[in-house]
């Protein structure tokens, strides 16, 4: 039999026309529903709302195109059945299976097109739409306060009676300076418990957005922050009520959300994330923390070994000058400080410090502690140590280290020497290692009878963060493929259902096409969340709806194919 090219072309144009109209209508409705909330809250102006609708329309195809393909195919084929076109084609020797070929071609085109959009275009357009909402932090703050809503950033909650914006502040480098009145500020810890709270007559905010020219010292350049100064208020912290004239809490961190959510990444970029999870902001923070803790343990391990073997250890200060500590051992205190033990009980702990001019300063202390700290120096993390001496006697000597002719220089309650560095500087090596390499290095501290809880906590946190990221990537990749497959199957299901129920009322036909499609979308969305939470077992739910839709389509097809 000759291929009915003319009929196929006519039917394909009809299906494409109806799908296009249906998709346009659904996009307008869904896009408006997405923008109306931001428009009502004042986060978008009317002109920005129209721009936002144009940008968000493409990501909304992820949900609207499957319904549009199913509904459009149902509408087009039901009209052709009602008008007798399908019956005329059958009378002319063209079977129902051949009549369904245009629907199959349209389904392949729609499914393939949605797969391309889901993997390459929609993530970037979704990022653009989110930036329109989140890029102006000052506008969000202002709109929320003016609508009597509280603002949550990082671990702070802020509420104010009024707000006034003054624009960029050239003196501080902030992109926006704002004044708030009748302010309530609450700070929470990681568990959500209130750590401190304050009320103030007035507050000043300086906004430094993510990626701005003035990054916060010691924090990734991709993280913005807000500085706040409260004036004339009352604060409650540590069980005490305090009145203050000025109070400056720690800055609020504003991490770049586009580096913390895989939905803004294409499939190829998510493949890269699997290999290098440290590219994700949250994972990178935990990787750096583990590297810093491993470096501290290695540094203190070197100090401990040197003291046990030689009863002395050599450290270097920031100018390259040498400091020699004479002791027998170091032990970790509950406060995470390292207590220095004297060479002989009752004897003072001795420290030789070579000065830049070549002279030697010798100290004797009743007790001493080593406090480690990580600092940010020109964009690089540096692990430093500070030697804190208590009840100190200072003795001056010669550059050769001889104490002959030395004299007592004086007594003091405490002396802090630092920052100091070990000769090996292990953080320089550890900070450049991947997550897998750091987790492997941490096993030397955790796989033993008494695990090092300091390392185990950071390693466990990093491992959990990576596992969560892998589950999220798995769920997003399969959701995109499943939604594309559903788009393909829905078009076929709609055409087959319309032909099977050609004599039924139009509404009944649309319901028999819409309800299975809705069930498939719901199971895909639910399965994506389950996969995110549980991992691979959630894929059974994610793909289960598509599988049931395939079965429903095959039942309708075999019913039609008999004729």
C-alpha positions in Angstrom: 0.0 0.0 0.0 1.3 3.5 -0.9 2.1 5.7 2.0 -0.7 8.2 2.6 1.6 11.2 2.7 -1.2 13.8 2.0 -3.3 12.5 4.8 -0.4 12.3 7.2 0.7 15.8 6.4 -2.8 17.1 6.9 -3.2 15.3 10.3 0.3 16.3 11.5 -0.5 20.0 10.8 -3.8 19.7 12.6 -2.2 18.0 15.6 0.7 20.5 15.7 -1.7 23.5 15.4 -3.9 22.3 18.3 -0.9 21.4 20.5 0.6 24.8 19.8 -2.6 26.7 20.8 -3.1 24.5 23.8 0.5 25.0 25.0 0.2 28.8 24.5 -3.0 29.0 26.6 -1.5 26.8 29.3 1.7 28.8 29.4 -0.1 32.1 29.8 -2.2 30.7 32.7 0.7 29.0 34.5 3.2 31.9 33.9 0.7 34.4 35.3 0.0 32.2 38.3 3.8 32.1 38.9 4.3 35.9 38.7 1.1 37.1 40.5 2.6 36.3 44.0 5.7 38.4 43.4 3.7 41.1 41.8 1.3 41.3 44.9 4.3 41.4 47.3 5.9 44.3 45.4 9.0 42.3 44.4 8.3 42.9 40.8 6.9 46.0 39.0 4.3 45.6 36.3 6.9 45.9 33.6 9.2 43.4 35.4 6.2 41.1 35.8 5.8 41.0 32.0 9.5 40.3 31.5 9.3 37.6 34.2 6.4 35.9 32.4 8.4 35.9 29.2 11.4 34.3 30.9 9.5 31.8 33.1 7.4 30.6 30.1 10.3 28.4 28.9 10.8 26.5 32.2 7.1 26.1 32.6 7.1 24.0 29.4 8.5 21.2 31.6 5.0 20.8 33.0 2.7 22.3 30.4 4.1 20.6 27.2 3.1 17.0 28.4 -0.4 18.1 29.1 -0.5 20.2 25.9 0.7 17.2 23.8 -1.9 14.9 25.3 -4.8 17.4 25.2 -3.9 18.6 21.7 -3.7 15.1 20.2 -7.0 14.2 21.9 -8.7 17.4 20.6 -7.4 17.0 17.1 -8.2 13.3 16.7 -11.6 13.6 18.3 -12.5 16.3 15.9 -11.4 14.2 12.9 -13.4 11.2 14.3 -16.5 13.4 14.8 -16.2 14.9 11.3 -15.9 11.4 9.7 -12.4 11.9 8.4 -11.1 8.8 10.2 -14.0 6.8 8.9 -13.4 8.1 5.4 -9.8 7.1 5.6 -10.7 3.7 6.8 -13.2 3.3 3.9 -10.4 4.2 1.6 -8.2 1.4 2.8 -6.1 3.3 5.4 -6.2 1.4 8.7 -6.4 2.9 12.1 -2.7 2.0 12.8 -1.7 4.0 9.8 -3.9 6.9 10.9 -2.0 7.0 14.3 1.3 7.5 12.5 1.1 11.4 12.6 0.5 11.2 16.3 3.5 9.0 16.7 5.7 11.4 14.7 4.3 14.4 16.7 4.9 12.5 20.0 8.6 11.8 19.0 9.1 15.4 18.1 7.5 16.7 21.2 9.2 14.2 23.5 12.6 14.8 21.9 12.1 18.6 22.0 11.2 18.5 25.7 14.2 16.3 26.4 16.5 18.9 24.8 14.8 21.8 26.6 15.0 20.0 30.0 18.7 19.2 29.6 20.1 22.3 28.1 17.7 25.3 27.9 15.3 25.2 30.8 18.0 25.1 33.5 19.5 28.4 32.2 16.2 30.0 31.7 15.1 28.9 35.2 18.3 30.5 36.6 17.5 33.8 34.7 14.0 33.9 36.1 15.2 33.3 39.7 17.8 36.0 39.3 15.1 38.5 38.4 13.5 37.8 41.8 16.6 37.4 44.0 19.3 39.6 42.5 18.1 42.8 44.2 18.4 41.9 47.9 17.6 45.4 49.0 14.4 45.3 47.0 13.4 42.0 48.6 14.1 43.4 52.1 12.2 46.6 51.4 9.2 44.8 49.9 8.9 42.3 52.7 9.1 45.0 55.4 6.6 47.3 53.7 4.2 44.4 53.5 4.7 43.7 57.3 6.5 40.4 56.7 9.5 39.1 58.5 12.8 38.5 56.7 14.8 35.4 57.0 18.5 35.3 56.0 21.1 32.7 57.1 20.3 32.3 60.9 18.7 35.7 61.4 15.0 36.8 61.5 14.3 40.5 61.1 11.1 42.4 61.5 10.7 46.2 61.2 8.0 48.8 61.2 9.3 50.9 58.2 12.2 51.0 55.8 14.0 53.7 53.9 16.5 53.1 51.1 19.5 55.5 50.5 21.2 53.8 47.5 24.8 52.7 47.2 27.2 53.7 50.0 30.6 54.7 48.5 32.3 54.9 51.9 31.7 51.2 52.7 31.4 49.8 49.2 27.9 48.5 49.9 25.5 48.3 47.0 22.7 49.6 49.2 22.3 51.4 52.6 19.0 51.2 54.4 17.4 52.5 57.6 14.8 50.5 59.5 12.7 51.7 62.5 11.0 49.7 65.3 13.3 46.7 64.7 13.1 43.2 66.2 16.1 40.9 65.4 16.4 37.3 66.5 19.4 35.0 66.0 19.1 31.2 65.9 21.7 28.5 66.3 22.0 25.5 63.9 19.2 23.6 65.7 16.8 26.5 65.4 17.0 27.5 69.1 17.0 31.2 69.8 20.5 32.3 70.7 19.9 36.0 71.2 17.3 38.6 70.5 17.1 42.4 70.5 14.7 45.2 69.9 15.9 48.6 68.7 14.4 52.0 67.8 16.5 52.1 64.6 18.8 49.9 62.6 21.1 50.5 59.6 21.8 47.8 57.0 24.6 47.7 54.4 24.0 45.1 51.6 26.9 43.4 49.9 25.3 41.1 47.2 26.8 37.7 46.1 29.6 38.1 43.6 30.0 41.8 44.5 33.3 43.7 44.5 33.7 43.6 48.3 33.6 40.0 49.5 33.5 39.3 53.2 37.0 38.4 54.5 37.4 34.7 54.9 34.3 33.8 52.9 33.9 32.6 49.4 33.5 35.4 46.8 30.2 33.8 45.7 28.7 34.6 49.1 27.1 38.0 49.8 26.4 39.4 53.2 24.4 42.1 55.1 25.9 44.1 57.9 23.6 45.5 60.5 24.0 48.1 63.3 21.2 48.4 65.9 20.8 51.7 67.8 19.1 52.5 71.1 17.7 49.2 72.1 17.5 46.3 74.5 19.1 42.9 73.9 18.8 39.5 75.6 21.7 37.0 75.3 23.2 34.4 77.6 20.4 34.9 80.1 21.2 38.6 80.6 19.2 41.6 79.6 21.4 44.4 78.3 20.6 48.0 77.2 22.8 49.3 74.4 23.4 52.5 72.4 24.9 50.6 69.4 25.1 46.9 68.7 26.7 45.3 65.6 25.8 41.6 65.2 27.7 39.2 63.0 26.9 39.7 59.3 24.2 37.7 57.6 25.5 35.5 54.9 23.7 35.5 51.6 25.0 32.4 49.7 24.5 32.4 45.9 21.6 29.9 45.6 22.5 29.1 42.0 25.6 27.3 43.3 23.6 25.3 45.8 20.8 23.7 43.7 21.4 21.3 40.8 18.2 22.3 39.1 20.1 25.2 37.6 22.6 22.8 36.0 22.3 21.0 32.7 22.7 17.2 32.5 26.3 17.4 31.3 27.1 19.9 34.2 25.5 17.5 36.7 27.7 14.7 35.3 30.7 17.0 36.2 29.2 17.6 39.6 29.2 13.8 40.3 32.9 13.7 39.6 33.7 17.0 41.4 31.0 17.6 44.1 33.2 20.4 45.5 31.9 22.6 42.7 28.7 22.8 44.7 28.9 25.6 47.3 27.6 23.6 50.3 29.9 20.7 49.6 32.9 23.0 49.1 32.4 24.6 52.5 32.4 21.2 54.2 35.4 20.1 52.2 37.4 23.1 53.3 36.4 22.5 56.9 37.5 18.9 56.8 40.8 20.0 55.2 41.3 22.5 58.0 40.6 20.0 60.7 42.9 17.4 59.2 45.6 20.1 58.9 45.2 21.0 62.6 45.5 17.3 63.6 48.6 16.8 61.4 50.2 20.0 62.7 49.6 19.1 66.4 50.7 15.5 65.7 54.0 16.9 64.4 54.4 19.1 67.4 53.6 16.2 69.8 56.0 13.8 68.1 58.8 16.4 68.2 58.2 17.1 71.9 58.1 13.5 72.8 61.3 12.7 70.9 63.4 15.8 71.5 61.5 17.8 74.1 61.5 20.8 71.8 59.7 22.0 68.7 60.5 24.6 66.1 57.8 27.0 64.9 58.0 30.0 62.5 56.2 33.3 62.8 54.8 35.4 59.9 58.2 37.1 59.3 60.1 33.8 59.1 61.7 34.2 62.5 62.1 31.0 64.6 60.4 30.2 67.9 61.5 27.2 69.9 59.2 25.6 72.5 60.8 23.4 75.2 58.2 21.0 76.7 57.5 17.3 77.1 54.1 16.9 75.4 50.8 18.5 74.4 47.3 17.3 75.4 43.9 18.3 74.1 41.6 20.0 76.6 37.8 19.9 76.5 37.8 23.5 75.2 39.7 22.3 72.1 42.9 23.9 73.2 46.2 22.1 73.5 47.8 22.2 77.0 51.6 22.2 77.0 53.2 20.0 79.6 56.6 21.0 81.1 59.7 18.9 80.6 59.7 18.2 84.3 56.7 18.6 86.6 57.0 21.9 88.5 59.5 23.4 86.1 58.5 26.4 83.9 57.8 25.9 80.2 60.6 27.6 78.2 60.3 29.5 74.9 63.1 30.9 72.9 62.1 33.6 70.4 64.6 34.9 67.9 63.8 38.6 67.1 64.2 40.2 63.6 67.3 42.2 64.9 69.1 38.9 65.7 68.6 39.1 69.5 67.0 36.4 71.5 64.1 36.6 74.0 63.6 33.8 76.4 60.4 33.3 78.3 59.5 31.0 81.2 55.9 30.3 81.9 54.0 28.3 84.6 51.5 27.1 82.0 51.0 27.4 78.3 48.4 26.5 75.7 48.4 26.3 71.9 45.3 27.6 70.1 44.9 26.8 66.4 43.0 29.1 64.0 42.4 29.2 60.3 42.7 32.6 58.7 42.1 33.8 55.1 45.3 35.4 53.7 45.0 36.9 50.2 42.2 34.4 49.2 44.1 31.4 50.6 43.3 29.5 53.9 46.2 29.4 56.3 46.4 27.4 59.5 48.1 29.2 62.3 48.9 28.5 65.9 49.0 31.0 68.8 51.1 30.1 71.9 49.4 31.6 75.0 51.8 31.7 78.0 50.5 32.3 81.6 52.4 33.7 84.6 55.4 34.6 82.3 58.9 35.6 83.2 60.9 37.3 80.4 64.7 36.9 80.3 66.8 38.7 77.7 69.9 36.9 76.2 72.2 36.8 73.2 71.4 35.8 69.7 73.3 32.5 70.1 70.8 31.4 72.6 73.2 31.6 75.6 71.6 32.8 78.8 74.9 33.9 80.3 74.7 37.5 81.5 70.9 37.4 81.0 68.7 39.5 83.2 65.1 39.3 84.2 63.1 41.5 81.9 59.8 41.4 83.9 56.8 39.4 84.9 53.3 39.4 83.3 50.1 37.5 83.7 49.8 36.4 80.1 51.7 36.6 76.8 50.3 35.6 73.4 52.8 34.7 70.6 51.7 34.3 67.1 50.6 33.7 64.5 52.9 30.7 64.2 53.3 28.1 61.5 54.7 24.6 61.5 57.5 23.9 59.1 55.4 21.5 56.9 52.3 23.6 56.6 50.0 20.7 55.8 47.0 22.8 54.9 48.8 24.0 51.7 48.6 20.4 50.5 45.2 19.4 52.0 43.3 22.4 50.8 43.9 21.3 47.2 42.7 17.7 47.6 39.4 16.5 46.3 36.5 15.3 48.6 37.3 11.7 48.0 41.0 12.2 48.9 40.1 14.0 52.1 37.6 11.4 53.1 40.3 8.7 52.5 42.8 10.7 54.7 40.2 11.1 57.4 39.9 7.3 57.8 43.2 7.2 59.6 41.5 9.1 62.4 38.1 7.5 62.4 38.7 3.8 61.7 40.2 3.0 65.1 39.0 1.9 68.5 38.5 5.4 69.7 37.6 7.6 66.7 38.7 11.2 66.6 35.3 12.9 67.0 36.7 16.2 65.8 37.6 14.7 62.4 34.7 12.2 62.3 32.1 15.0 62.6 33.5 17.0 59.7 34.1 13.8 57.6 30.6 12.6 58.3 29.1 16.0 57.4 31.0 16.0 54.1 30.0 12.4 53.2 26.3 13.1 54.0 26.5 16.3 51.9 27.9 14.4 48.9 25.4 11.6 49.3 22.6 14.1 49.4 23.9 15.9 46.3 24.2 12.5 44.4 20.6 11.7 45.3 19.4 15.1 44.2 21.3 14.8 40.9 19.9 11.3 40.3 16.3 12.5 41.0 16.6 15.6 38.7 18.2 13.6 35.8 15.5 10.9 35.9 12.7 13.5 36.4 13.8 15.3 33.2 13.9 12.0 31.2 10.6 10.8 32.7 8.8 14.0 31.9 10.1 13.8 28.3 8.9 10.2 28.1 5.5 11.1 29.5 5.2 13.9 26.9 5.8 11.4 24.2 3.4 8.8 25.6 0.7 11.4 26.4 0.4 12.4 22.7 -0.1 8.8 21.7 -2.5 8.1 24.6 -4.6 11.1 23.6 -4.8 10.1 20.0 -5.6 6.5 20.7 -8.2 7.5 23.4 -9.9 9.9 21.0 -10.2 7.2 18.4 -11.4 4.5 20.9 -14.1 6.8 22.4 -14.9 8.6 19.2 -18.7 8.4 19.7 -18.5 9.6 23.4 -19.1 13.1 24.5 -16.1 15.4 24.1 -15.8 16.1 27.9 -15.7 12.3 28.6 -12.9 11.9 26.0 -10.9 14.7 27.5 -11.2 13.3 31.0 -10.1 9.8 29.9 -7.0 11.5 28.4 -6.4 14.1 31.2 -6.7 11.9 34.3 -4.0 9.3 33.3 -1.7 12.2 32.2 -2.3 13.9 35.6 -1.5 10.7 37.5 1.7 10.3 35.5 2.9 13.8 36.3 2.0 13.5 40.0 3.9 10.2 40.3 6.9 11.7 38.5 7.0 14.7 40.9 6.4 12.5 44.0 9.0 10.0 42.8 11.5 12.8 42.3 11.1 13.9 45.9 11.3 10.3 47.2 14.5 9.7 45.1 15.9 12.9 46.6 15.2 11.7 50.1 15.8 7.9 49.8 17.9 7.4 46.7 17.3 4.7 44.0 14.2 3.1 45.5 12.3 6.3 44.7 12.8 5.6 41.0 10.1 2.9 41.1 7.6 5.6 41.9 9.1 8.1 39.5 8.9 5.8 36.5 5.9 3.9 37.8 3.4 6.6 36.5 5.0 6.6 33.1 4.8 2.8 33.0 1.1 2.8 33.9 0.6 5.4 31.2 2.3 3.2 28.7 0.0 0.3 29.6 -3.0 2.5 29.3 -1.8 3.7 25.9 -1.2 0.1 24.7 -4.7 -1.0 25.8 -6.2 1.8 23.8 -4.0 1.2 20.8 -4.7 -2.5 20.6 -8.4 -1.7 20.8 -8.1 0.7 17.9 -5.6 -1.5 15.9 -8.2 -4.3 15.5 -10.1 -2.1 13.0 
